[in-house]
Amino acid sequence: MQSLIDFFEEQGVRAKAGVWHCLRMVILVLLTSHWFGCAFYYIAHLEGIGEESAWTSGTKFEDAHMSFDEKYTTSLYWAVYTITLVGYGDILLKSNVEMIFSIFCMISGAVLCDAGITAILSR
């Protein structure tokens, strides 16, 4: 991340330290959301092989044959709102493994977002 900041500063982009801290936080949340989204999709895929027990086999969209892009986007969407602790609840979890994984994501999000944002704002 520091090399990215150095690159921008070499290009003449100047910003206060708080802006760089916020940018770091956004990048960290997006990367974490990507990994949690991929893991969430993989768990649901394993749970739903040959049965209707996972969100990948049918969600509120009423489409059991979603493309990979739609499933990835849905899982990334779930991860972002779970990590940021919004929790809309429009993606229904159908197995205990998915629920346990979502608890882990919520705890990680509380540490990452709440503690991270508080640390940025207190500087």
SVG drawing of the C-alpha trace seen along z (x, -y; Angstrom):
<svg xmlns="http://www.w3.org/2000/svg" viewBox="-39 -18 47 52">
<polyline fill="none" stroke="black" stroke-width="0.4" points="0.0,0.0 2.9,-2.3 4.3,-1.8 0.9,-2.9 0.9,-6.0 4.5,-6.7 3.4,-6.2 0.6,-8.7 2.8,-11.3 5.4,-10.9 2.7,-11.7 1.9,-14.9 -1.2,-13.7 -1.0,-15.2 -3.3,-14.4 -3.4,-14.5 -2.6,-11.5 -6.2,-11.0 -7.2,-10.6 -4.5,-7.9 -5.7,-6.1 -9.3,-6.1 -8.1,-4.8 -6.3,-2.0 -9.4,-1.1 -11.6,-1.0 -9.0,1.3 -8.8,3.5 -12.6,3.8 -12.9,4.6 -10.1,7.3 -11.6,8.8 -15.1,8.8 -13.7,10.5 -12.1,13.3 -15.2,13.8 -17.5,13.6 -15.5,16.3 -15.5,18.5 -19.2,17.9 -19.9,19.0 -17.7,22.1 -19.4,23.1 -22.8,22.6 -21.7,24.5 -20.5,27.5 -23.7,27.4 -25.9,27.2 -24.5,29.9 -27.4,32.0 -29.9,30.4 -31.8,27.2 -30.1,26.5 -28.0,23.5 -28.7,20.0 -26.8,20.9 -29.6,23.3 -32.2,20.6 -32.5,17.2 -35.0,14.4 -34.3,14.1 -36.2,17.4 -33.5,18.6 -31.8,21.9 -29.6,21.4 -27.7,18.3 -24.5,17.7 -21.2,17.7 -21.0,13.9 -24.4,13.5 -23.4,15.9 -20.1,14.1 -21.8,10.7 -24.4,12.0 -21.8,13.5 -19.6,10.3 -22.7,8.2 -23.5,10.4 -19.9,10.2 -19.8,6.4 -23.0,5.8 -22.1,8.4 -18.6,7.1 -19.8,3.5 -22.5,4.7 -25.5,3.4 -27.1,6.9 -30.0,6.4 -31.0,10.1 -32.1,10.5 -29.7,13.4 -31.2,16.2 -28.8,18.6 -30.0,22.2 -27.5,24.2 -25.7,24.2 -22.3,24.0 -23.4,20.8 -24.7,19.3 -21.5,20.1 -19.4,18.6 -21.6,15.5 -21.0,15.1 -17.2,15.3 -17.6,12.6 -19.6,10.3 -17.0,10.6 -14.3,9.9 -16.3,6.9 -16.7,5.5 -13.0,5.6 -12.1,4.4 -14.6,1.7 -15.6,0.4 -12.1,0.6 -10.5,-0.5 -12.7,-3.5 -12.4,-4.5 -8.6,-4.3 -8.6,-6.4 -10.9,-9.0 -8.9,-9.3 -5.6,-10.1"/>
</svg>
